Amino acid sequence: MGETQNNDEVFREKLDQLNDFEFNDKVAGVFDDMVNRSVPYYDEMQRMTSELVKDFAGKDSLVYDLGCSTGTTMILMDKTVDPDVKFVGIDDSEQMLGKCREKLSRFNLHREITLKVADLTQNVPVENASAVTMVLVLQFIRPIHRLDIVRKIYEGMNRGGAFILIEKVLTEEKSFNRSFIDYYYKFKRRNNYSELEISQKREALENVLIPYKLSENLNMLKDAGFEEVEVFFKWYNFAGIIAKKI
């Protein structure tokens, strides 16, 4: 993104007590470095997302980024989507939205952008949407709420619109799960995370990040009403899916 990032050192030192992971001030301050070093091909997934959204964004409609974090997705979409299309960024973390506002102000964006605080388990404020993105967000929402949220996204979308979902996933066959996780941790080591950082973050995320199998995500999208569903990215235990409302 061409900007200076604060280094992620959230789990660098041994913590006496590990609390559940949350998107607080400390995480918000280092989020861009954290996600780039923790998610394989993160930049490419974001680029692909902006490329796909371009094909669906309509001038008289809205494009939503649900769980917009620091605004990376919207900044990239701004380069591809017609400037008359308005963006709406939604997040349930005030701290993350604060960083998003700061980051958006540093870029010369060419459109109207609205940022909102919302808990998607309580309210899914999507309407007149030609495209909706959720990049590594749904996995942090309790499974009991997911189908309802995706169904409300579908209902708030215009026909011909697309929903782009990127998630961490479980393997279909359990025998591959351990290997894929090992490859993922090797990726994190290549990005200079220590064994302590890896283990402490894993423990902090244990009750917070609950992945589905790829097939479960595909079935959920179809159950919510999406008629056409396709995988556009896959790397071991990460996947990108596009779903179209006909």
N, C-alpha and C positions, 0 to 999 in steps of 0.2 A: 504493500500500500504506500510505500515511499515515505514512511514516517518513523520517528523514533519510538520504540516500544520499551516500557518498563519491563525488566526481567522478572519472570515468574519464580519467586522463591518462597511461595506460600507454605510448602511442605519441606523446605530445605533442612530445617533444624528439627531435632527430635521433640515432639509435642507430648507433654505429660498427659493431656486428655484430647482425644480426637473426637470432635463433634461432627455431625452430619454436614456434608458439603453444602454451602449456600453461596449465592451470588451477592456477597456483601461488598463493602468498600474495598477490602483488601483484594478480593478476587477481581472486582471491576477494574482496579488500577493496573492489573497485569494481564487482563483477559486476553488481549490480542496476542501476546507472547505465549501464553498458556495454550491457547487453542491451536496456534500454528505449530507448536512443538508437540502437541498431544494428538492431533488429528491428521492422519496420513492424507496427503493430497488436498489439504484444506483449501489452498488457493485455487486449485483446479476445480474442485467441487463448486466453489463460489463463482468462478468464471463460467462454468457450465450452467449454473443456475441463472446468471444474468443473461446468458445466451438464449436459454429456453424461454425465459419470461418475455423477452423481446418478441417472440413469435405469437404471444397471446395477449399482451397488454393493449387494451383499446383506449382511444383518446377520451371517450366520455365515461370511462370507468376508473376504478381505483386498483392499485396494486398494494397488497398487504404483506408485511414481513412480521410474522408472529414469533415473538421471542427475539426481537431485533438486536439484543445485546448492545454492542458498541457501534452498530450501523454499517458494518462491513458489506453486508448484502445489498443494502440500499445504495451505498456509494458505488458499487460495481454496476448495479442495475441502471444507475443514472447515466452511465456511459453508453448503454445499449437501447434504453427505452425512450420512446418519443417524449420530448420535454413537456408536452401538454398533459401527460398522464400524472396524476397525483399519487404520491406514496403515503402509506400509513404504517408507522412502526409501533408495535405494541410489545410491552414487556411488563412483567409483574415486579421487577426490581427497580426501585427508584434510583439506586446507585448505578445500575447499568445504563438506565436512561440518561442519567447525568453525564456519564462518559460519552454516550451516544451524541448528546447535544454538543458537547465540546468538540468531538471528532467531526461532526457534520459541519460545524462552523469553520473548520480549517480547510474544507474542500469547497470548491466553487461549483456547487450543485445547481442544476438548471431547472428546478421544478419546485412546486409546493410540497412540503413534507409535514405531516402531522404526527406527533409522538403522543402516545397515550399509555397510562398505567392501567393494566387490567389483569385480573386473575382469570385465565381461560376456563378454569373449572367452575367459575361463577358466571362468566359472561364472555361470549365470543362475538365481539362487535364488528362482524364482517358483513358488508352489504355492497352491492353493485361492484363486485370484484371480478376482474378479468384474470387475475393471477394472485395466488397466495403462496408464500414460502414459509416453511418451518425448517430451519437448518439446525439440527442437533438440539431440538427443543422438546418434542413430544416424549422422548425417552425419560425426561425428568418429571413427567406428569403421571400420577398414579394410574395404573391400567384401568381401573374401574371407570375413569372419566374419559378415556381416549376415544372410544367409538362415538360418544355423544359429541365431543368437540369436533371430530372430523365430519360428523353428519351436519353440524351447524355451519361448518366451513362450506360444505357442499351446498347447503341451502342458501348461503349468502353470496354464492358465486353466480355469475352470468353463464348462460349456456355458451359453450365453446371455450370456456375458461379452463385454466390449468392450476392444479395444486402440486407444488414441489415439496417433497418430504425427504430429508436426509437424516438418517438415524444410525446409531450403533446397533448391530444386530447379533443375535445368536446364530450358531450354525444349525442347519437342518438335521445333520447327523451328529450326535453327541461325540462320536469318536474323533471328530475334527476340532472340537471346541478348544481343547487344551493347546493344541498346536497353534491355532490361530491366535490365541491369547499370548502365547510365547512369542510369536512373530511380532505382535503388537508391542510387547514390552521391549523387544529388541529395537524396534523403531524409536521408542522413547529414550532408550539408552543412547542411540545414535544422536539424539537431540540433547544429550548431556543432562538427562535426568538421572539422579543417583538411585540406588536400590531403595534407600530410605524414602526418597520422594515418591517413587513408584508405589511402594507398599502403603505409605500413609495416605496417599490420595485414593488408592484402591479401597482402603478401609472406610475413608470418609464418604466415598460414593456408594458404598455397598447397599444402603437402604434408600438411596436417592435416585440413582440412575438404574432403571429397570428395563433392559432391552427386550424386544420381541424377536422372534425369528423373522427372516425376510418374508416367508410365506404368510405369517400372521399379520404383518403390515399390509401385504397385498390384499389379503382377505378382508381386513378391516376397511380398507379404502373402497372395495367393491360393496361391502355391506353398508357403507355410508351412502352409496348411491353412484359413485364414480363408475362410468361405463367403460372407459379405456384406461388401462394401467400398464405402465412399462418401467422396467429398471433401466436407468441410464448410467449408473456408476456402481462398481462393486470392488472393494479391496478387503479381503479377509472378513473382518467383522464390522465393516462400514458399508452402507448402501445408500444410493440416491434413487428415488422413485418419482416419476411424473404421472399424475392422474388427471384425466380430462372429463369435464362435464359436457355431455352431448345435449 
